[in-house]
């Protein structure tokens, strides 16, 4: 397998595994770095995934999820829109009701910098998030890239306006700096990726969010891979009386055919 096909194979495996992994409260921070477009042709491409799950007997459980994505690529810019929705009932009670939509425009300014603008809207009943919407802009900078060894390291810096409404709380409007470092390393049959987000309030730097998402993909065969992911989230001043941190560890298998 040549390096380009191999990189595409690993990336596709990673995306499939992340789309179908289970999320806990740390999902309030949407990790867009894992959803960036890869290996696309010019023009418009779209995908739609639907999933229905039913358990009956000792446990009564139903869930419905959908994921829609549209990418548009030209010689000068690329853009994408992602819509994810999930709804679930257990023992006649609603326990999952979350969704988000994210739109992003990326324009290459030079070989070393790309300008980005984005907008997002989300909700998540599990964390009492009634509505969160934001928009912003920033720059993406390549720090290191080596095609043959399939390694890449990028950094981003930007500003975003955020409005957040929690249940029984007044809406909070803030201006935050949004910064990240995203790295990917491929060694033999392993692909390791890690993303760190740091988002402090501009008027109160002690109020910040720190998120780290890690994923290890082990290629078991040509059509099967093992995915191990670890997500950590820290909020120095959460809006609700909960712990400041969340940790999630998940394992899964991805199949390609």
C-alpha positions, 0 to 999 in steps of 0.5 A: 500500500503506497503512503497516500492510500495508506494515509487515507485508509487510516483516516477513514478507519479513524473517522468511522470509529469516532462516529460510532463511539459512545460519548459521555458528558465530555461530548459538550466540547465538539472535537472538530479536528477529527472531522476535517475533510481528507482525500476529497475530490473537487466539487460537492460530496455528501454522506448520510448515516442512520442508526437505530438500536432496540433492546427488549427484555430485561432492559428496554432501550431504543436509540436513533442517531443520524449523521449528515456531512457535506464537503465542497472543495475548490482550488482556493478553499474548502468547506464542510457542514456536519450535522449529528443528532441522537435521541434515546429512550430507556424504560420509557424515560428520555436519557439521550437528546443531543445534537450539533451542527457545525459549518467551517470555511477554510482558505489557504493564504499560503503554504504556511497559513490557512484562514478559517471561519466557523459557526456552530450550534448544539444542545445536550440534555444530559448536561442541561445544555439547552442551547450553545451557539458560537461563531469565530475565525482564526488561523491554522499553521502547519508545524511539521509534516512528513508524508513518507512517515505519515506524521503531521503537526498543526496548531491553530489560534483564533477568537470566538463569540459564544452564547450558552444557555443552561436549563434554569440559568440565564444565557451567558455570552462570552468572548473566548480565545480558541487554540489547539495543537493537533498531531498524528503519527503513523508507525507500522500498523499503528496510528496515534492522534492527539488534539489539545484545545485551550479556550480561556475567556479573554476578560478572565483568563483564569476561566478556561476549558482544557480538552485533550482527545487521544486515539490509537488505531491498531490495524488488525487486518486489511478490513478490521482495526481496533480503536482505543480512545481517551478523552479528558476535559477540564473546566476551571469554572463550570456553570453547574455544580459538577466536577471540574473534570471528565475522563472517558475511555472507550474501545471499539472495532472498525470494519471497512468493506 
